[in-house]
Amino acid sequence: MPKWGYYLREQWRKCFASHLSTEVQNAIGIGIFHFIN
């Protein structure tokens, strides 16, 4: 993979993670909470 492709993929991944991190973490936390209980 060319360096620019890797760079764009990393930038997209960071943007995607930062945009959905809280929602995903909340969903995972709720899922674990219900799984434990």
Secondary structure in CASP SS format (residue, H / E / C, confidence):
PFRMAT SS
TARGET T0000
AUTHOR 0000-0000-0000
METHOD secondary structure of the structure
MODEL  1
M C 1.00
P C 1.00
K H 1.00
W H 1.00
G H 1.00
Y H 1.00
Y H 1.00
L H 1.00
R H 1.00
E H 1.00
Q H 1.00
W H 1.00
R H 1.00
K H 1.00
C H 1.00
F H 1.00
A H 1.00
S H 1.00
H H 1.00
L H 1.00
S H 1.00
T H 1.00
E H 1.00
V H 1.00
Q H 1.00
N H 1.00
A H 1.00
I H 1.00
G H 1.00
I H 1.00
G H 1.00
I H 1.00
F H 1.00
H H 1.00
F H 1.00
I H 1.00
N C 1.00
END
